[in-house]
Amino acid sequence: MFRFLKIAGLCAATLSIQSALLAAEQFEWNLTQSQAIGRALAENPGQRAALSLIEQAQAHAPHAGHWENPTLKLKYASDRAFNGEGERGYAVGFEQKFPLTQRLRLEKKIASIHIDLARAEVANQSRLLAQEVASTYLRLAELEAQLALRAELLELYQSFADFVASRIDTGEASTVQVNQIKIERYAIQQEQQALEGARLQQVSALRQLLGLDPEAKLAVQFDFSLPDTAPDLPQLTDAMLGAHPAYQMHAWLYQIAEQQVSVAQAERWADIALEVFYQEERSMDAPNGFGRDRMLGV
């Protein structure tokens, strides 16, 4: 009984998985241009990788511009290999380096600028991605219009060929004219096939931009209606230029280069090393015998 229930459960799970896969295969993405841009910004693999740049810069910032970790120093000495009198000594110390210049402050500033640079890179990547999706939509719209025009021409040529063929028996037309129309119709069919291949390439590129499966069904919606009035184009100002992501990227890179020059100049001065240590020695002090010396030093 238990084995029967187990087999029945496996069959039910298999059927549910097959139903889900079948539903996924039959699902068709029908998107407008704005919807496609929104999905690309959320699901595009390259866009996700760009977003990780901000997280990396934010994770690196708290560790920039800090003192180096202190160094533990240990020392042990013995005369066992020589006189063998039992003399020995050891020392334990910690060393910390302190910079003389403003190098650490400059490194902190560079790390904070890297965060702004990463945000500008993500914004620029989003801008380019949205532009690529919009351009792909325009190319698809053009190819769809060309294909629709070729389909109308094929119907017209077919009707014209049938009309001319019906006049052969009456002597009003010849087979040469019919063959010429068929040749022209065949040339249009060749153009239609080339346009269809180009359309499939654009659809495949759009799937990749949207982060869809290569076999996913995709339909696009085009709106060819023109606005009632011409749009007012804003005049380019310095504020608009400063807000452009590509301009911001170059501005942040310029600031990073300036700070790195200052860091290189600051590194010409070596850091000061401060060591605090404890030292103990056991040595022979004639005629009193062994003595123990302890010292605490800086």
N, C-alpha and C positions, 0 to 999 in steps of 0.2 A: 504494500500500500504506500509506504514512504517512497519507494523507488518510482512508483507511478506519479505521485505528486511532484517529485523532483523533475521528472521528464516533462510533465505538463508545464511546470514553471519555466523550464528552459525554453520550451516551444513558445510560450507566451512572450517571454523576453525577446526571443528572436523575431517574432512577428511584430512586436512594438518597434524594434530597431529598424526593421525593414520598412515599416509604415512611416517612421520618421525620415528615413533616407529618401523614400519616394516622395514625401511631401516637400522635402528640401529640393529635390530635383524638379518638381513641378512648380515651385515658387519662382515668380518672376519679379525682378526688381524694376519698378517703374518710377523713375526719378526725374524731377525737373533739374534745371541747372543749379539753382540755389540749394536744393536738397542734396545733390551730388557733391557740391563743395563742402557742405556741412559734414557729410559722411567721410569725405576724404580727410578733412582736418581731424576727425576723431579716430579713424581706423587705418589710415595709411601707415605702413610700416616705417617709412622714412620719417614721417612726422613724429611717430612715437620715439624713434631713436633720437630725434632732435630734442624732444622734451626731456630726455634723460641727461642732456648737457646741463640743464639748469640744476638738476638734482646733484650731479657730480660737482658742479661749482659750489653749491651751497654746502655740500659735505666736506669739501676741501677748505673752505674759508675758516672754520673755527681752529684749524690746526696750523694756519699760516701765521707767521710773525711771532712765534713762541720761542722761549728759551730752549736751548738744546737740553736733552735729558741729562741729569747728572751722571757722572762716571764713577763707578765703584773701583777702587784700587786696593789690591791685596799684595803684600810682600812677606816672604818668609825666607830666613837664612839659617844655616846650621853648619857646624864644623865637623860633621860626622865623616865626611870624605877626607878630612885632613888630620887635625890633631885628635879629634874624637873626645874632647874633654867635656862635651855636653853643652857647649855654648850655643845659643840660638837666639833668634829674634824675629819678630813679626811686626807688621804695621797694617792698619786698616784706615782708609781715607775716602773721602768723597770730593770730587772735583766738579765745579760748575763754571761754565763760561758765560761772560757778560760782554755784550757788544759795546764798543765805544761810540759808535755812530747810530744814526736813526734807521739802520737797515731793517729791523723788525717792524717798525712802523710802516716803512715803505712796502714790505712784503704783505702786511695786512691790507694796505690800500690796493695793492695789485689783486689780491684775492677778491676783494669786494668789487673791483672793476670787472673781473672775470664773470661774476654773477650777472652784471648788467650786460656784458658782451654775450653771454649765453642766451639771455632773454631777447636781445636784438637778433641773434641768429635764428631763434625759434620763430620770431615774428617775421623775419625775412623768408624763412622756409615756408611758413604758412601763406605768405603773399605769393610766392612763386608756385606753390601747389595749387592755390585757388586759380591763379592765372592759367596754369597748365590744364586744369579741369575745364575752365571756361573755353580755352582754345580748342580742346578736344571736342567739346560740344559744338562749337562753330564749324569745325571740320566735318563732324557727323551730319550737321544740318545741311551743309553744302552737298555732301554725298547723297543724302536722302533726297534732296531736291533734284539732283542730277539723275538719280535712279528713277524717280517719278516721271521726269521728262522723257527718259529713254523708254519707259513702259508705254507712255502715250504715243510716242513715235512708232513703236513696234505695232501697236494696234492700228494706227493710221496706215502704215505701210502694208499690213496684212489686208486691211480693207481695200486699199488701192490695188494690191496684187489680185485679189479676188474679183474686183470690178474689171480690171484689164483682161483677166483670163476669161471672163464671161463674154467679152467682145471679140474673142478670137474667131469663133465660129461665124460671126457676121462679117468678118474681114475688117473690122474697125481697129483691131490691134493685132500684134504678133507675139509669138513666144519670146522673141528677143527682148521685147519691152518687159514681159513678165519676169524673165531671168534677170534683167538689169535691176528691177525692183527688189527681187529676192537677194541679189548681191548686196544692195544697199542696206536691206534689212539685216542681213547677216553681219555686216560691219557694225551696225548699231548693237546687235547682240554681243559682239566682241567687246565693245565699249561698256556694255552693261555688266559683263562678267568682270572686267577690270575694275569697275567702280564698286562692284560687290566685294571683291577681294580687298580693296582699300577700306571699305566700310567695316569689314570684319577685323582688319588690323586696328582701326580706331576703337572699335568696341573692346577688343582685347586690351589695348592700352588703357582704356577707361576703367576696365575691371581692375587692372593692376593699381591704378591711382586710387580707386575706392577701397582697396583691400578686400576684394571679393574673390571667391574661388574661381579658377580659370574656366570651370564648366558652368558657372552660375548664369542663369538667363537674365539678360539685361535689356530693358527697353527705355528709351529716352524720350522726353517730351520737349517739343520745340514750340516756341511762341514767336511767330514772325510778325506780330502786330506792331506797328510803329506808334510811338507816343504822339499825342495831339500837338504838342509843341516841342521845339528843340530843347534839350536839357541845357541848363546854365552851367558852363564849365567854370570852376573856381580858378581864380588867378593864383599862380604860383608865388608863394611868399617865403621868406626866410624861416618862418615858424613851421610851415609845411615841409620844407626841406629838412629841418632839424628833426622832425618827427618821423621821417622816412626810415624804415629799418636798415636799409643798406647804408644810408648816410651815418646812422648811429653806430653800426658795426665798425666802420672805418674810424669814426671819432674815438670809440673805446679802444681800438687797436693802437691808435696814435697815443692815447694816454698811457696805455700799458708800456709802449716802447719808451716813453719818457721816464716812467718810473723805473723801468729796468736799467736804463742808463744811470739813474741815481743810485740804484742798488749796486751796480758794478763799481761805481766810484766809492761807495761806502765800504765795499769789501776790500779795498786797498788797506784798510786798517784792521789788524788782527784783533780778535776778541781777547779780553782779559780772562785768565783762568784762575779761579780761587779754589784752593784745596784745604780742607780741614781733615786732620789725620790724628790717629792715636798710634803710638809706637811703644813697644816693650822689648827689652833686651835682657838676656840672662848670660852673664859673662863671668870669667874667672878674674878675681881681684886679689892677687897675692899680697900679704899672707892671710887675708881674711876668708878666702874661699870664694864661692859663687855669690854674686850679687845681682840684684834685679833693679833695672832702671825703667821708669815709665815716663813717657813724655806725651803731651798734647800740643800740637802745633798747627800753624796756619802758614 
